[in-house]
Amino acid sequence: MARLEVQPPDPGALEAARAAFAGLQRGAATGAWGDFVDLLADDVRIMIPVPSTEPGAPEGVLRGKATAEAMFGSHHEEQVRGARLEGHRVTANGPLVSIEARVEGNLGGEEVANHFVFVFEVVGGEIVSMYEYAAWTAKSAESGWGDPAFAREAFDAPVLPGPVLQT
């Protein structure tokens, strides 16, 4: 039986996760995902919540850097461009780093304001796995969560800087 083990944060894992999140911020804002993809291990595992209603949506866990590069370079460039990600809470347990974030912007033609949690596992300075969990807070007109101001109220000020966008 596995034991629950709490470890001190690995400083290298924190830095790699921060850099990966910055790459995600840049990609979401500009459609350029190279800074994120460059940090992935060749055999990376990625689970992201892509709605099954989208044509050609990836299913299950994506495996391999080449698969991630193809998906982010095609599907995401069209669907996610112009979104802003803000990192609000960071936790770490050894090589595992979780970042709670808020996203606001245009995703697939809809104005959204959602909450995400990214969990990065870092080995040797590379992201060996990443899991993304999303709360689609802007998807139901009846919920009142479609208003971006509502989603903004869930967090205090960001703890991670915004993306450094090169022009």
Long-range contacts (C-beta under 8 A, 24 or more apart in sequence): 6-93, 7-93, 7-94, 8-94, 9-92, 9-93, 9-94, 9-97, 10-92, 10-94, 10-95, 10-122, 12-122, 12-125, 13-92, 13-94, 13-95, 13-96, 13-97, 13-120, 13-122, 14-90, 14-92, 14-97, 16-97, 16-120, 16-122, 16-125, 16-126, 16-127, 17-90, 17-92, 17-97, 17-99, 17-118, 17-120, 17-122, 17-127, 18-90, 18-160, 20-118, 20-120, 20-127, 20-130, 21-85, 21-87, 21-99, 21-101, 21-118, 21-120, 21-160, 22-160, 22-161, 22-163, 22-164, 24-85, 24-118, 25-84, 25-85, 25-87, 25-162, 25-163, 26-163, 26-164, 26-165, 27-72, 27-76, 27-80, 28-80, 28-81, 28-82, 28-83, 28-84, 28-85, 28-103, 28-105, 29-81, 29-82, 29-83, 29-84, 29-85, 29-163, 29-165, 30-81, 30-165, 31-76, 31-77, 31-80, 31-81, 33-69, 33-72, 33-73, 33-76, 33-77, 36-72, 37-65, 37-68, 37-69, 37-72, 37-73, 39-126, 39-127, 40-65, 40-68, 40-69, 40-126, 40-127, 40-130, 41-65, 41-123, 41-124, 41-126, 41-127, 41-128, 43-128, 44-68, 44-126, 44-127, 44-128, 44-129, 44-130, 45-128, 45-129, 45-130, 46-129, 46-130, 46-131, 46-132, 47-130, 47-131, 47-132, 48-132, 49-132, 49-133, 49-134, 50-75, 54-79, 54-108, 79-107, 79-108, 80-107, 80-108, 81-106, 82-106, 83-107, 83-112, 84-162, 85-116, 85-163, 86-155, 86-158, 86-160, 86-162, 87-158, 87-159, 87-160, 88-155, 88-156, 88-158, 88-159, 88-160, 89-155, 89-159, 90-159, 90-160, 95-121, 95-122, 95-123, 96-120, 96-121, 96-122, 97-122, 99-160, 100-155, 102-151, 102-152, 102-154, 102-155, 104-148, 104-151, 104-152, 110-138, 111-138, 111-148, 112-136, 112-138, 112-139, 112-148, 113-137, 113-138, 113-145, 113-146, 113-147, 113-148, 113-149, 113-150, 113-151, 113-152, 114-138, 114-151, 115-151, 115-154
